[in-house]
């Protein structure tokens, strides 16, 4: 799998960021989102961060939230912090 770096043209938009504690969840999320948008995956501050670049239309945001939910599925102790438009949202695994 190849992770695409955010292009300079993508930098005009505030990226959507997802912080996860577990590499397994981060890789699962990366796998689901790789074809949808430019991504960056980094280990940061004891966790993992997936950054989604490009224009964040409603359809992409919904796809990202569904992918986060799928990545956390089956692990009731898992959480993800989603940063969008200056706000923080927490999603729980089910």
Secondary structure in CASP SS format (residue, H / E / C, confidence):
PFRMAT SS
TARGET T0000
AUTHOR 0000-0000-0000
METHOD secondary structure of the structure
MODEL  1
X C 1.00
X C 1.00
X C 1.00
X C 1.00
X C 1.00
X C 1.00
X C 1.00
X H 1.00
X H 1.00
X H 1.00
X H 1.00
X H 1.00
X C 1.00
X C 1.00
X C 1.00
X E 1.00
X E 1.00
X E 1.00
X E 1.00
X E 1.00
X C 1.00
X C 1.00
X H 1.00
X H 1.00
X H 1.00
X H 1.00
X H 1.00
X H 1.00
X H 1.00
X H 1.00
X H 1.00
X H 1.00
X H 1.00
X C 1.00
X C 1.00
X C 1.00
X C 1.00
X C 1.00
X E 1.00
X E 1.00
X E 1.00
X E 1.00
X E 1.00
X E 1.00
X C 1.00
X C 1.00
X E 1.00
X E 1.00
X E 1.00
X E 1.00
X E 1.00
X E 1.00
X C 1.00
X C 1.00
X C 1.00
X C 1.00
X C 1.00
X H 1.00
X H 1.00
X H 1.00
X H 1.00
X H 1.00
X H 1.00
X H 1.00
X H 1.00
X H 1.00
X H 1.00
X H 1.00
X H 1.00
X H 1.00
X H 1.00
X H 1.00
X C 1.00
X C 1.00
X C 1.00
X C 1.00
X C 1.00
X C 1.00
X E 1.00
X E 1.00
X E 1.00
X E 1.00
X E 1.00
X E 1.00
X C 1.00
X C 1.00
X E 1.00
X E 1.00
X E 1.00
X E 1.00
X E 1.00
X E 1.00
X C 1.00
X C 1.00
END
